[in-house]
């Protein structure tokens, strides 16, 4: 039989792919045909299903055979086939297409799906959420005891570290568990199959060419690339497609530090295993981060204007360095992360070792125009690649507000310093924040972040720092009367 199955966790794009493939000239692809094995999946995950092969033979094979007779090549999509992958392959000789999607996007989509449309994602969650009238109505029409789709989602079993904490988790944390559990289940089961019997497609950034490769793998013909791209652009079965709403739950680019850490605690291992992130320091760097700044032709005049708007903060930094030297602190080298074109600092520290770090365009200008023999300029991502040269003071003035991970920046600065770190945040002073509040700017390809003094101190203490000072500093501006200043001695 010419048979294929599309595997994914919910909200990963499998409905979109199934509808696209269903347009093939020599086959069809069904979307969640019944019975969809919700009950059987629950039994299997609870260890109460003795014969998965019998389930496949009795409930799936008959419709597969009918589909092959009617269409030649037959496929179907369901999100409940994790426990039955081996049996499906043994009974039908099928191929599998495993769709994955960045877990952070899936969590956001699941929570918005719950709040905007159906109200049935982990219904035991104590967090009620902000249900729309449609979601509230749908939940009321489907009592909990009849909701087999929610029952089919995995829950931690006894012995799982999350089992005793499950009832206290937020819905986003439960969705993170679901994404990680199901994709681990798929990968383990698929890895046991013969080579060539399955392929993976990352639907986070899928293109028409990717879908054409899937169609070829499944033996499907007659799909036009331009039509495929139009369907991809149409976001089939997205929240906007179903309800013309974007949903209230924020994109992961706008998660605060707490949401980030709770996701990491549950799903980081799976994110690494699936290749969605590598180094811990760069996990939260979005695609195209910094692209606007790399192309921006600000020039010296623009950076002089930037310097003048925060002159008090810059002069305080320079005075602090000179004060430490006058007090006998052996400071001979300074690294400046986010140096721009060195306005002010290159002159103020002409007698010291000064290492400016910034984007390519600025570094090239500095190398051509800043000629002090003891100065150097580097083009590196100073969070993802901490400096090879450790300096006595590692400073950053007004850059902390725009990085993709404030905690990772602090840790990178500490690891690159021999004595001190010194930072300022230009967006203001936010003493009531428990977590850094990130806001992604697609226009400027960076974050605008309100930093939490509490979280700054916690990260510095975890890094072994002492003599920590985190304080508001008065500015000359009426719109931002105070900035945040951070000073800490790093561990020797």
C-alpha positions in Angstrom: 0.0 0.0 0.0 1.1 3.6 -0.7 0.4 5.0 2.7 1.7 7.9 4.8 0.9 9.5 8.2 1.6 13.0 9.3 2.7 13.2 12.9 2.9 16.3 15.1 1.8 17.8 18.4 -1.2 20.1 18.2 -0.7 23.6 16.8 2.4 22.6 14.7 0.9 23.0 11.3 -0.2 19.5 10.5 -3.7 20.6 9.4 -2.1 23.1 7.0 0.1 20.4 5.5 -2.6 17.9 5.3 -4.9 20.2 3.4 -2.1 21.2 1.0 -1.2 17.5 0.3 -4.9 16.7 -0.2 -4.7 18.6 -3.4 -2.4 16.0 -5.1 -3.6 14.6 -8.4 -2.8 11.0 -7.4 -3.8 10.7 -3.8 -5.5 12.2 -0.8 -4.8 13.2 2.8 -7.5 13.0 5.5 -7.5 15.4 8.4 -8.2 13.7 11.8 -10.5 10.9 10.5 -12.5 9.1 13.1 -12.0 7.2 15.2 -9.0 9.4 16.1 -7.7 7.2 18.9 -8.1 9.7 21.7 -9.2 7.2 24.2 -6.7 4.5 23.1 -3.9 7.0 23.3 -4.8 7.9 26.9 -4.8 4.2 27.8 -1.5 3.6 26.1 0.2 6.6 27.8 -1.2 5.3 31.2 0.2 1.8 30.5 -3.2 0.3 30.3 -3.3 -0.8 26.6 -2.0 -4.3 26.1 -2.1 -4.6 22.3 -1.5 -1.4 20.2 -1.3 -3.5 17.1 -4.9 -4.7 17.5 -6.1 -1.1 17.8 -4.4 -0.3 14.6 -5.7 -3.4 12.8 -9.3 -2.8 13.9 -9.6 1.0 13.9 -7.1 2.3 11.3 -6.2 -0.3 8.7 -9.8 -0.6 7.3 -10.0 3.1 6.4 -6.5 3.1 5.1 -7.3 0.2 2.8 -10.4 2.0 1.6 -8.5 5.2 1.1 -5.9 3.4 -1.1 -8.6 1.7 -3.2 -10.3 5.1 -3.7 -7.3 7.4 -4.3 -4.2 5.3 -5.0 -2.0 7.1 -2.4 -3.5 7.7 0.9 -2.4 9.7 4.0 -3.9 11.1 7.1 -3.0 13.4 9.9 -3.8 12.9 13.6 -2.0 14.2 16.7 -2.6 11.0 18.7 -0.4 8.5 16.9 2.6 8.6 19.2 2.0 5.3 21.0 1.1 3.5 17.7 4.0 4.4 15.4 5.6 1.0 15.4 2.3 -0.8 14.9 1.2 1.6 12.1 4.5 0.9 10.3 4.2 -2.9 10.8 0.6 -3.1 9.7 0.6 -0.8 6.7 4.3 -0.4 5.6 3.7 3.3 5.7 6.0 6.3 5.7 5.8 9.1 8.3 6.2 12.8 8.0 7.0 14.3 11.4 6.2 18.0 11.6 7.9 20.0 14.3 7.6 23.6 15.3 9.5 25.8 17.8 8.0 24.9 21.2 7.7 28.5 22.2 5.5 29.2 19.2 3.4 26.1 20.0 2.9 27.2 23.6 1.7 30.6 22.5 -0.6 29.1 19.9 -2.1 26.5 22.3 -2.9 29.1 25.0 -4.5 31.4 22.4 -6.4 28.5 20.9 -7.7 27.7 24.4 -8.6 31.3 25.3 -10.0 32.4 21.9 -11.8 29.4 20.5 -12.4 26.2 22.5 -11.5 26.6 26.2 -10.4 23.0 26.4 -6.6 22.9 26.7 -5.7 21.2 30.0 -9.1 21.9 31.6 -7.9 21.0 35.1 -5.5 24.0 35.1 -6.3 26.3 38.0 -5.5 29.3 35.8 -8.8 30.3 34.2 -7.4 32.5 31.5 -9.4 35.2 29.6 -11.9 33.1 27.6 -13.6 34.8 24.7 -17.4 34.3 24.4 -16.7 31.7 21.7 -14.3 29.8 23.9 -16.6 29.9 26.9 -19.5 28.7 24.8 -17.5 25.9 23.3 -16.3 24.7 26.7 -19.8 24.8 28.1 -21.1 22.7 25.2 -18.5 20.0 25.8 -18.5 18.8 29.4 -15.1 17.7 30.8 -16.0 14.0 31.0 -16.8 14.0 27.3 -13.7 15.9 26.2 -11.6 13.0 24.8 -9.2 15.3 23.0 -8.1 17.0 26.2 -7.9 13.6 27.9 -5.6 12.4 25.1 -3.0 15.0 26.1 -0.2 13.6 28.3 0.0 14.2 32.0 3.1 13.5 34.2 3.0 10.0 35.6 4.1 9.1 39.2 7.9 9.3 39.2 8.0 12.2 36.7 9.6 15.2 38.5 6.6 17.3 37.4 4.0 14.9 38.8 3.7 16.4 42.3 3.7 20.0 40.9 1.2 19.5 38.0 -1.8 21.1 39.7 0.1 24.3 40.4 1.5 24.8 36.9 0.3 27.6 34.6 -1.5 26.6 31.4 1.6 27.7 29.4 3.8 25.4 31.5 1.4 22.5 30.9 1.5 23.2 27.2 5.3 23.2 27.3 5.2 19.8 28.9 2.8 18.5 26.2 5.1 19.8 23.4 8.2 18.3 24.9 6.6 14.9 25.9 4.9 14.3 22.5 7.9 15.3 20.4 10.2 13.1 22.5 7.8 10.2 22.1 7.7 10.7 18.3 11.5 10.9 18.0 12.1 7.9 20.1 9.6 5.8 18.2 10.7 7.0 14.7 14.4 6.4 15.5 13.6 2.7 15.9 12.2 2.4 12.4 14.2 1.5 9.3 16.1 4.2 7.5 14.0 6.0 4.8 10.7 5.3 6.5 10.3 8.8 7.9 11.3 12.4 7.4 11.1 15.5 9.5 9.9 18.9 8.4 10.3 22.0 10.6 7.1 23.9 9.9 8.3 27.0 11.8 9.9 28.3 8.5 8.5 25.9 5.9 8.6 26.9 2.3 6.9 25.6 -0.9 10.1 23.8 -1.7 10.0 22.0 1.6 6.4 20.9 1.0 7.3 19.7 -2.4 10.0 17.5 -0.9 7.4 16.0 1.5 5.0 15.4 -1.4 7.8 13.5 -3.3 8.6 11.5 -0.2 5.0 10.5 0.1 4.6 9.7 -3.6 2.2 12.6 -4.3 2.1 14.4 -7.6 0.4 17.5 -9.2 1.1 20.1 -6.5 2.0 23.5 -7.9 4.7 25.5 -6.0 3.0 28.8 -6.3 -0.3 27.4 -5.0 1.5 25.8 -2.1 3.2 29.1 -1.2 -0.2 30.9 -1.3 -1.6 28.3 1.1 1.4 28.7 3.4 1.0 32.4 3.3 -2.7 32.0 4.1 -1.8 30.4 7.5 -4.3 27.6 7.2 -6.0 26.7 10.5 -4.2 29.5 12.4 -6.1 31.5 15.0 -6.3 34.4 12.5 -7.7 32.1 9.9 -10.3 30.7 12.2 -11.3 33.8 14.1 -9.6 36.9 12.6 -7.9 37.3 16.0 -4.3 37.3 16.9 -4.9 36.2 20.5 -3.9 37.8 23.8 -1.1 35.6 24.9 2.1 37.1 23.8 4.6 35.8 21.3 7.7 34.3 23.0 9.7 37.4 21.9 7.6 39.4 24.4 7.7 36.9 27.3 9.1 38.2 30.5 12.0 36.6 32.3 9.7 34.4 34.4 7.9 32.9 31.4 11.3 32.3 29.7 12.7 30.4 32.7 9.6 28.3 33.3 9.7 27.2 29.6 13.4 26.4 29.9 12.9 24.4 33.0 10.4 22.1 31.3 11.3 22.0 27.6 15.0 23.0 27.2 16.2 19.4 26.7 13.7 18.9 23.9 14.5 22.2 22.3 18.2 21.2 22.3 17.5 17.7 21.0 15.4 19.1 18.1 18.0 21.8 17.3 15.9 24.9 18.1 18.6 26.2 20.3 22.2 25.4 21.2 24.1 27.6 23.6 22.2 28.6 26.7 23.4 32.2 26.2 21.7 32.6 22.8 18.4 30.8 23.4 16.4 33.9 23.2 18.0 35.6 20.2 15.3 35.9 17.5 16.1 35.5 13.8 17.4 38.7 12.3 18.2 40.2 15.7 20.2 43.4 15.2 19.7 43.5 11.4 18.4 47.0 11.5 21.3 48.3 13.5 23.8 46.5 11.3 22.4 48.4 8.3 21.7 51.7 10.0 24.0 54.5 8.7 24.0 56.6 11.9 27.5 57.9 11.6 29.5 60.0 14.1 26.9 62.8 14.2 24.1 60.4 15.2 26.3 58.8 18.0 27.3 62.2 19.2 23.6 63.1 19.6 23.1 59.8 21.4 26.0 60.6 23.7 24.7 64.1 24.5 21.2 62.8 25.4 22.8 60.8 28.2 25.8 62.9 29.0 25.3 62.7 32.8 25.4 58.9 32.7 28.5 58.8 30.6 30.3 61.4 32.8 29.4 59.4 35.9 30.9 56.3 34.4 34.1 58.0 33.6 34.3 59.6 37.0 33.7 56.2 38.7 36.6 54.6 36.8 38.9 57.4 37.6 37.8 57.3 41.2 38.6 53.6 41.5 42.0 54.2 40.1 42.6 57.1 42.5 41.6 54.8 45.3 44.3 52.4 44.4 42.3 49.9 42.3 44.6 48.6 39.6 42.4 49.3 36.6 44.4 49.3 33.4 41.9 47.9 30.9 38.3 48.5 30.0 35.9 46.6 27.7 32.9 48.6 26.4 30.1 46.4 25.1 28.0 48.3 22.6 30.6 51.0 22.1 29.0 52.6 19.0 31.8 54.6 17.4 33.6 55.2 20.7 32.2 58.8 21.2 33.5 60.2 24.6 35.0 57.0 25.9 37.8 56.6 23.4 39.1 60.0 24.4 38.4 59.7 28.1 40.3 56.4 28.3 43.1 57.2 25.9 45.7 56.2 28.4 44.1 52.8 29.2 43.6 49.6 27.3 40.2 50.1 25.7 38.4 47.3 23.9 35.3 48.5 22.1 32.8 45.9 20.9 30.0 46.6 18.5 28.5 45.8 15.0 30.6 45.5 11.9 29.9 48.9 10.5 30.9 50.7 13.7 33.9 48.5 14.3 35.2 49.2 10.8 34.9 53.0 11.3 36.6 52.8 14.7 39.5 50.8 13.3 40.0 53.4 10.6 39.5 56.5 12.7 40.4 55.6 16.3 44.2 55.1 16.2 45.3 54.9 19.9 47.8 52.1 20.0 46.4 50.6 23.2 42.8 50.5 21.8 41.1 47.6 19.9 37.7 47.2 18.3 35.9 43.8 17.9 32.9 42.7 15.9 31.4 39.9 18.0 28.1 38.9 19.7 29.4 39.6 23.2 26.6 37.5 24.8 27.0 34.4 22.6 30.8 34.7 22.5 32.3 36.2 25.7 35.5 38.1 25.1 38.8 36.1 24.9 40.6 39.1 26.6 39.5 39.7 30.1 39.6 43.3 31.2 39.6 45.0 34.6 36.3 46.7 34.0 33.6 45.5 31.6 31.1 48.2 31.0 28.0 48.7 28.9 26.1 52.0 28.6 22.6 51.9 27.4 22.9 48.5 25.7 21.4 46.3 28.3 17.9 47.6 27.4 18.2 46.3 23.8 19.8 42.9 24.2 17.9 39.6 23.8 18.8 38.3 27.2 19.7 40.6 30.1 20.7 37.8 32.5 22.9 36.2 29.8 24.5 39.7 29.2 25.3 40.0 32.9 26.9 36.5 33.0 28.9 37.2 29.9 30.2 40.5 31.4 31.2 38.8 34.6 33.0 36.1 32.8 35.0 38.7 30.8 35.9 40.9 33.7 38.8 40.7 36.2 37.5 43.2 38.7 34.3 45.1 38.0 31.2 45.3 35.8 29.4 48.6 35.2 26.1 49.0 33.4 23.4 51.6 32.8 19.9 51.1 31.4 18.5 54.2 29.7 14.8 53.2 29.7 14.3 54.1 33.3 14.1 52.8 36.9 11.6 50.1 37.6 11.8 49.1 41.2 8.5 47.2 41.3 9.4 44.7 38.5 10.1 41.2 39.6 11.1 40.1 36.1 12.7 41.8 33.1 9.9 43.0 30.8 10.9 42.3 27.2 9.2 43.9 24.2 10.4 42.9 20.8 10.6 45.6 18.1 10.3 44.1 14.6 11.0 47.5 13.1 14.4 47.9 14.9 15.1 44.1 15.2 16.0 44.5 18.9 14.3 44.4 22.3 13.2 47.4 24.4 13.4 46.0 27.9 12.4 47.4 31.3 14.9 45.8 33.6 14.1 44.5 37.1 16.5 45.6 39.8 15.6 42.4 41.8 16.4 40.1 38.9 19.6 42.0 38.2 20.8 41.5 41.8 19.8 37.8 41.8 21.7 37.1 38.6 24.8 38.9 39.9 24.7 37.1 43.2 24.3 33.8 41.4 27.4 34.7 39.4 29.4 35.2 42.6 29.5 39.0 42.5 29.9 41.2 45.7 29.7 44.9 46.4 26.6 45.1 44.3 25.0 48.5 43.8 21.8 48.8 41.8 20.3 52.2 42.0 18.4 55.0 40.2 20.5 57.8 38.8 18.8 61.2 38.1 18.9 62.4 34.5 18.3 65.8 33.0 15.2 64.6 31.1 11.6 65.1 32.1 10.3 62.0 30.3 12.8 59.7 32.0 13.8 61.3 35.3 15.9 58.3 36.4 18.0 55.6 34.8 19.3 52.4 36.3 22.9 52.0 37.2 24.5 48.6 38.1 28.0 48.1 39.6 29.4 44.9 41.0 32.8 43.4 41.9 33.3 40.1 40.1 34.6 37.0 41.8 38.4 36.7 41.7 
